[in-house]
Amino acid sequence: MGILRFCFALTALWAVIHVLAPVPVEYFAPMRDYAQVVRDTGITPGALYYTDVTQSNDAEMNNRDSLRYFARRSVGPAVFVFLAGYFMVLLCLLIRRRKK
């Protein structure tokens, strides 16, 4: 009885992985695009989590460069004064509305 349950569990697991899991890939556009890239480049999907794949290493380096060289705009104190005044006016309006 235990071996029968074990075989049934393995068969169910195989069916989920090889029959049911590929179905959403064809109907969900981002998954379909990702699957196409994996097929075109010949990447083993499990290798994407490691730096065994050049695309993974390139993506990590681009991410680090984006964070390191992020373009910052300097915002003057006038913007902060304007925002503080704007929120104070909103707060006053909300308080008055509650009193009524």
Secondary structure, DSSP 8 states (H G I E B T S, - for coil): -HHHHHHHHHHHHHHIIIIITHHHHHHSHHHHHHHHHHHHHT--GGGGGTTTSHHHHHHHHHHHHHHHT-------HHHHHHHHHHHHHHHHHHHHHHH-
